[in-house]
């Protein structure tokens, strides 16, 4: 029987999003295959994580494309991106914790491409007067990905409702946590 690699990766992503310390045995069970079969496709955890990284980058690129970041006001483009990335946010939250993906010379160039695209959105928003000029595009990019990961963890822990994911992330990032006096 042929193994559906995409199914195995999605099963692994779902499990590792909930339990980042899951063993390869647990990943195999979640995918409905034997550990030996899993090992034939992924020589070990590092190979599996690298395959998940490629999937995460692919899904991020697709969400960025679907969000049409260059169209309309920058804050609307940001809202579209958060909506588009939400289905993959769990995988990104898992990858965000995998330090080996972001250290050294073997960092996947896809992460830089994604950061550049999101940073360009924040630069555009600064130039149009929508976003604060005292917050750099690089800082806002990292803050966005940090909020996405935190949002996943809040929902998974039961401390937040899935329906609030988009609203809480976008409003916190765009509005900040300070209450402003109405004039």
N, C-alpha and C positions, 0 to 999 in steps of 0.2 A: 504494500500500500504506500502510495506517495504521500510525503509529508508536505502540508501546505505551510511554507515558511512564513508567510504573512500571518497566518493563524497562530503559529507558535510565537511570533514576535508580539502580536497583540495580546495573547494570553499572558506572556511574560510581562509585558508592560502593565497590564491590569493588576497582576499579582504584585509586582515590585513597586507599583505606585502605592498600594496599600501596606505592603510589608517589604521594605527595602532590603532587609536581611534574609529574604527567602533563599533557601538552598536550591541548587540545581535540581535535586529530587522534587522539591515543591514546584518548581517551574515546569518540569516535565509532567507532573500530575495535572497541573492547571491546564496544560496544553493537550492533555489526553494522549500522551506518548510516553514511551519508556525513557529512562535516563540515558540509556545507550543510544537511542535514536536522537535525543537532544544533543548528546555529545558528538554524534556524527555531523551534525549541522553547526554546532558551536563548540569548539574545543574546550571551552571553559567559561567561567563567568565573565572574564575580560572580553572574550570574543562575542558573547551575548550582549554585553553592555555596549560594545562598539557597534553592533548591528542595531541595537535600540537607538544609539546616538544617530546613526544614519536615518532611521525612521523618524526620529524627533526633528531632525533638521529638515527632512523632506516635508513633514507636516507643518512646520513653522513657515517654510517657504511658500507652501500652498495657502496657508492662512494669510500671509502677507500679500500674496497675489490677489486673493479673493477680497481682501479688505480695501484694495485700490487706494493705497496710502497717498497717492499724488492728487486724488480728487477731493474737491470741496474743502471745507475748513479742517484744519489739522485735528481739532478735538473730535470731529465726527469720524475722521479716519481712524483715530485711536479707539473710539467706541466700536467701530466695525472690526478692527483687529482683535480686540478682546473677545468679541462675540465669535469670530472665526476661529480663534485659538483655543477656546474653551474646551472642545472635545479632546484636544491633545495636551491640555494643561497638566493633567496627572502625569503623563509621560515626561513632560518637561520638568515637573517638580522632582521626579525621581532622578533625572539626569543632572539636575542642578546640584544634587548632593554627591554626585560621583566626581570627586576632585580630580581623579586621574584624567578626566576628559578635558580639563582646563589648565593643566600644568605641562610645562616642558614644550619641546619642539614638535611633538606629535599631535598638537591640537588641530582638530578638524577645521579646515578653512571655512566651512559652512557657518560656524558660530560667528566668525568675523563678518561674513556677508550679512547675516541676520542682524547683528548689532549695528552695522553700517546703515541698513535699511530703516531700522527703528530710530536710530539717531538722526537720520535725515528727516524723518517725520517731526521729531522734536525741534530740529533746527528750523524747519519750515514754519512750525508753530511760533517759534520765537520771532522770526522775521516778520510774520504777519501780525504780531502783537497779541496772539492768543495765549502764549505761554510766558511765564516769568523768565527774565533774562539772567537772574541770579542763580538759576539752576541749570547746570550744563546738560547738553543732550546725552552725554555719556552717563551722568548720574541718573537722569530720568529713565534712560534705557534700563540700567541695572535695577532701579526702583520698580519699574514695571514688571520685570521678570521675577523679582523678589515677591511682589504682591501676588502675581499669578501663582507662584509656588505656595505662598502662605494661604491664599484662598483655597487651594486644593486641600491643604492640610486641615484647615478649619472645617471644610465641608466633610472630609473623611472622618474627622473626629466626632462629628455630630454637633459641633458647637455653632455651626452655621448652616443655613438652608441652601441647597443647590441653586434655587431660584434667585438667590441674592448675590451669587458669584459675580456676575457682570457688573451690577450696580455698585457693589461695595468696592471693587477694584477701580473702576473708572472714576467714581466720585471721590475716592480717597486720593487717587493720583492727581486728578484735575483740580480738586478743590482744596486739598490739604486737610489737615485735621483741625485747623484753627477756625473757630466760629467768628464770622465777620459781622460787624454791626451793620444793620440796614440803614441806608441814608434816607 
